[in-house]
């Protein structure tokens, strides 16, 4: 799917969800905002969130799952 098609589909889905929640959202404005955020995102280096986990996180999450 092309970028334009994807932003249109995403904008439609978000607008429908917003409408169901009682918000009136302009689909064209939302699509433009999504497209600009995607362009900005493509120009950035990847963000490695795993580097933010504190020491022992993995061990703590394993023990929590086993309870």
Secondary structure as the mmCIF struct_conf table of DSSP 4:
data_model
#
loop_
_struct_conf.conf_type_id
_struct_conf.id
_struct_conf.beg_label_comp_id
_struct_conf.beg_label_asym_id
_struct_conf.beg_label_seq_id
_struct_conf.end_label_comp_id
_struct_conf.end_label_asym_id
_struct_conf.end_label_seq_id
HELX_RH_AL_P HELX_RH_AL_P1 UNK A 3 UNK A 20
TURN_TY1_P TURN_TY1_P1 UNK A 21 UNK A 22
HELX_RH_AL_P HELX_RH_AL_P2 UNK A 27 UNK A 42
TURN_TY1_P TURN_TY1_P2 UNK A 43 UNK A 43
BEND BEND1 UNK A 44 UNK A 44
HELX_LH_PP_P HELX_LH_PP_P1 UNK A 45 UNK A 47
HELX_RH_3T_P HELX_RH_3T_P1 UNK A 49 UNK A 52
BEND BEND2 UNK A 53 UNK A 53
HELX_LH_PP_P HELX_LH_PP_P2 UNK A 54 UNK A 54
TURN_TY1_P TURN_TY1_P3 UNK A 55 UNK A 56
HELX_RH_AL_P HELX_RH_AL_P3 UNK A 57 UNK A 65
TURN_TY1_P TURN_TY1_P4 UNK A 66 UNK A 66
#
